[in-house]
Amino acid sequence: MSSPEPRPARKKSRPLVRVLRWVLLLCVVLGLAAAAAGFIVYTSVASRLPDVQSLRDVEMQEPMYVYSRDGKLIALFGEMRRYPVKIEDVPERLRQAFLATEDARFYEHSGVDYRGVARAIWLLAKTRGQERVPGGSTITQQVARQFYLSTEYSFTRKFAEMLLARKMERELTKDEIFELYLNKSFFGNRAYGVAAAAEFYFGKTLDQLDLDEMASLAAIPKFPSSGNPLSNPERARERRDDYVLARMRELGFITEDEYRRARAVEMHARPHERPVEAYAPYVAEMVRLEMEARFGGDVLTRGYHVTTTLDPEMQAAAEKAVRDGLLLYDHRHGWNKTPEQVFELAPDEDPAAVAARLRDIPAQGGLLPAIVLGTGNASAEVVLADGTRVTLDAASSRWTGKDPAALVSRGQLVRVRRVETAPKGNQPDAAPVVSWQLDQLPRAQATLVALEPDTGALRALVGGFSFAGNKFNRATQARRQPGSSFKPFIYAASFERGFNPASIVLDAPVVFRMRRGQEWRPKNSDGRFLGPMRLREALVQSRNLVSVRLLDAIGVDYARRYISHFGFEESELPPNLSIALGTPSLTPLSVARGYAAFANGGFRITPWFIDEVRDRNGNVVFKENPAIACRGCGADGGVAQSTPSHVVDGFNLGPAATATTTGEQRPEPQKLPEDAVLAPRAIDERVAYQLVSMMLDVVQRGTGAAAKVLGRPDVGGKTGSTNEHRDAWFSGFGGNVVASVWVGRDDNRSLGYREYGGRAALPIWIDFMRVALKDAPVVAYEPPPGMVQVSVSADGRLLPGGSGGIVEYIKAEDLERMETIPQFDFDEQPPEEAFDIF
């Protein structure tokens, strides 16, 4: 019996099968491990994905807009230019430009382009994450990254982006995603969103764009900083023509003819800032600070629309009046021999290179910076920042009395002003004749504040010659001595104590001996003494000695308490007799507020400048309801009931009757809204009337007589000057405007010889009021209830019968005091009196 044959092949196959089993088992284990790891990564990433529903209510960062009372744009604040638009307001051709550039299959895929993702993963692995690679990101993925993810280049971030894109596609519509993309994308130069980009680069709205402009915009988001039409116009045009327009033609969005015509257009993008329609930079900055205080530090990104109380015509008049007034003052004091700046120019330096030195030097008050290239025969050649070369002839510096060659030298920074004049002859269609004037930055500064006296609404404010040159707002931040313009407050305090416009006070020498042995001898500005004077004449002529004696008679402590009712802090008022000459340090705005109490019948108003605030959706989030002055109004907004008197802090602020003692009926007061807030009474209405009457005389025949040129009987005010002419003021009222002008130097040096308030400040006030009061009705100031009409002689004595002489209105309770006034010898020069002050 034969033995079975051996099976060697089977023995050899066993090890191979065993190896294959281990390999298969290993693959299964690795697969399970990979699946587990993938599941862990997925759950880890997915669990941190945000709720995309919040994108439906997302608030894009928008700038804050500031407008005048009639809707003219004053300023736009914010790091970002952005004007969100609805997808239906985006032209179809513009949408196609972005689809062709970024994601042609956007309306077909589910949020992720897997071929592009695979390519990105391969390149990322190949470069070991050290280089940026094209990621094939869809529009949906880009939106996911812009809103929720960082710009980190990693597998984890890319995976999270894909998951979030899929989630967005499930919960948002395609149009909602596309709208978010168009509004969120960065286009360079602080422009975010396609609408802001269209305005900035082309000065157009979306529906005004041409095809080449649409393609230019679609080309920007890929390289917003280095490839936008301003930073690199060649690269921008290349991407527009060779990629965006080519892709649009390839996808059938445009025809061959449209493609060729769009390519033929030169790249014409240039900066287009949104035009400012009402220039008021100091007010705009006040609004920014106030909005941040009210609504928080992020107020500049929430799209608020702020309407102010500013009147654009008054504001323009204020800017021009301040600018012209300061230049006029400066020209009176001649050419400033100290140049603003001197540049060391190479002998062969190109004028274009010289012009480049002016890049960071702003124009101020219409004065353009220029650098002198050289001088010739009575002339000088300068170059402007834009490269324009200008020859200044002798006529350009006529105001200096010298020709330009004698005033400037090569390398000096000078200021020039462009002057346009009408051509000679009757040529209505001819272009204006352009000339250039050599000028200089004024050495002084000025402010102008204008309020509506009945409400406190700010109508105009200028804080200095140029906001570009110095952002310090002197109208609200500078504290300067008002000088004689403070005297009406002293007089008002004395009238509360029984004095009146006909009261006699000595304009005579006086010396005050103080506790430590010092002596103070106040003087009048002209050095003369006029003897006994009626207070009306003393204010009209601004006699210092009368004010000092008046304050001494009523007491400093009493005067400080009383004057604080105008809105000044009592701590701002020095506790000594010097306040009679206007030594408190006050802001021009606070002085204007104080004068408003005279013009409105004795009410303390609070200045305000923000009327309304709306959010990005047009909802009102704030509306001002100012306290208003209303003569004869009660708490219910109607006519006040007759009461014995108004008493505030122990001061009798006058009767609230409805008819004067002379039998004249008061005009019917205006009915106020139910929610109206009444301003508190600051002073007796009768005292306010007396001071208004006296300040009208200041304009008619006193230190403010230059204002008679306005031709209005309701214009009144008071000049002010301080020691060594460091400050010049004019504060006053007319129509429904109260305004205060200050002129001085930031270094507190003298303005110069005889630069009184009537010379330095009053012309600015007049130029402004000429515009502010145009077509405004004349205010008829009538004596309020509780006053009696009397006739007095030039020496203040009552005349029997009430006829003849000088007519005055006094408080009824002061009549008895007038009958016992002391008698003075008006022909005798009174001797110097001495008083001890302890």
Buried (B, 14 or more C-beta within 10 A) or exposed (E): EEEEEEEEEEEEEEEEEEEEEEEEEEEEEEEEEEEEEEEEBEEEBEEEBEEBEEBEEEEBBBBBBBBBBEEBBBBBBBEBBBBBBEBEEBEEBBBBBBBBBBBBEBEEBEBBBEEBBEBBBEBBEEEEEEEEBEBBBBBBBBBBBBBBBEEEBEEEBBBBBBBBBBBBBEEBEBBBBBBBBBBBBBBBBBBBBBBBBBBBBBBBEBEEBBBBBBBBBBBBBEBBEEBBBBBBBEBBBBBBBEBBBBBBBEEEBBEEEBBEBBBEBEBEBEEEEBEBEBBBBBBBBBBBEBBBEEBEEEBBBBBBBBBBBBBBBBBBBBBBBBBBBBBBBBBBBEBBEEBEEEBEBEEEBEBEEBBEBBEEBEBBBBBBBBBBBBBEEBBBBBBBBEEEEBEBBBEBBEBBEBBBBBBBEBBBBBBBBEEEEEEEEEEEEEEEEEBBBBBBBBBBBBBBBBBBBBBBBBBBBBBBBBBEBBEBBBBBEBEBBBBBBBBBBBBBBBBBBBBBBBBBBBBBBBEBBEEEEEEBEBBBBEEEBBBBBBBBBBBBBBBBBBBBBBBBEBEBEBBBBBBBBBBBEEEBBEEBBBBBBBBBEBBBBBBBBBBBBBBBBBBBBEBBBBBBBBBBEEEEEBEBEBBBBBBBBBEEBEBBEEEEBBEBEEBBBBBBBBEBBEEBEBEEBEEBEEEBEBBBBBBBBBBBBBBBBBBBBBBBEBBBBBBBEBEBBBBBBBBBBBEEBBBBBBBBBBBBBBBBBBBBBEEEEBBBEEBBBBBBBBBBBBBBBBBBBEEBEEBEBEBBBBBBBBBBEEBBBBEEEEEEBBEBBBBBBBBEBBEEBEEBEEEEEBEEEEEEEE
